[in-house]
Structure formats: structure tokens, C-alpha cells
Amino acid sequence: MDPLAPLNPLIRGPRTPGLRRTEPRLTRSCRGAFRSPRPLPKSGQADGTSEESLHLDIQKLKEKRDMLDKEISQFVSEGYSVDELEDHITQLHEYNDIKDVGQMLMGKLASRPHGSHL
């Protein structure tokens, strides 16, 4: 058995900002119609209550968007750029991948009997 076989899932190709890779073989259940994670209102529930809840959710999302817009403006005013931040994120992903492999190798070394060789 190849001792490096467990490492294969950790090896990734180059990252493209904003795009995520998907497995080529999706099952039919993944291709079905979209189903909202929000539960349907119960039949005994008044329509006003669920509508009020939706308006509250919308208001919270608008407030969060405004807060994030302010943070983005602050970063831009401090001299950061989107390209620079994307580069840092890419480097962090690469660092984490390398660290994961190192930790796995350290675990294999720690679990082997003393005196044995790789």
C-alpha cells in the first residue's frame, strides 16, 4: 500500500477567487429543485406573524450589509485592496494545506513503534 495515499485528498489545484470546484459526479438528489431551509409556516399560524418575521429578518440583513459596507470602506481608506486581500487568503489556504500535511506526518511518526524506520 502506498504510504502517501492518504495525502492525496489534501492536494489541491490552484485556487480561483470566487469560484469553487464541484465533484464531477453529482448524484441526482443534488440536482433536484431548490428547497428552502426555512420551515413552512404552520397552518394554524397567522400570516401576519410570518410576514412580520420576514420583515425583521430583512431589516437585520440590511443592517448587517450596511455594517459590512462600512468595514470595507474603512479597509479601503486604510490602503488595502481587494486583490491584496485575495492574495493573503490564497496564501493562508496554502499554509493551512501544508500545515495539515505536516501534522498528519507528525502523527504517523508519533504512532509508530520506537526504533522502526519509515
BELNORCOR-V592976 format. One record per residue. D_FIRST is the distance of its C-alpha to the first C-alpha in Angstrom with 2 decimals. Layout:
# BELNORCOR-V592976
D_FIRST / D_FIRST
This chain:
# BELNORCOR-V592976
0.00 / 3.81 / 6.25 / 8.84 / 7.98 / 10.47 / 12.96 / 13.54 / 16.13 / 18.07 / 18.66 / 22.02 / 24.45 / 28.02 / 30.13 / 33.36 / 36.01 / 37.15 / 34.48 / 31.47 / 28.63 / 28.15 / 25.48 / 26.58 / 26.19 / 28.62 / 29.73 / 33.42 / 34.11 / 33.37 / 35.89 / 38.73 / 42.00 / 42.12 / 42.90 / 44.39 / 42.95 / 46.60 / 47.96 / 50.90 / 54.25 / 55.42 / 58.36 / 60.66 / 59.90 / 62.58 / 61.67 / 63.18 / 60.69 / 57.58 / 59.32 / 60.25 / 56.67 / 55.49 / 58.15 / 57.05 / 53.39 / 54.60 / 56.72 / 53.86 / 51.65 / 54.51 / 54.97 / 51.28 / 51.44 / 54.56 / 52.94 / 49.90 / 52.33 / 54.16 / 50.98 / 50.05 / 53.61 / 53.41 / 50.20 / 51.80 / 54.98 / 53.00 / 51.67 / 48.17 / 47.05 / 44.63 / 42.73 / 42.42 / 41.15 / 38.57 / 37.37 / 37.08 / 35.12 / 32.66 / 32.27 / 31.75 / 28.94 / 27.23 / 27.86 / 26.44 / 23.18 / 22.84 / 23.92 / 21.36 / 18.47 / 20.30 / 20.78 / 17.16 / 16.33 / 19.38 / 18.30 / 15.00 / 17.22 / 19.82 / 17.77 / 16.35 / 18.75 / 21.51 / 21.39 / 17.65 / 16.28 / 13.43
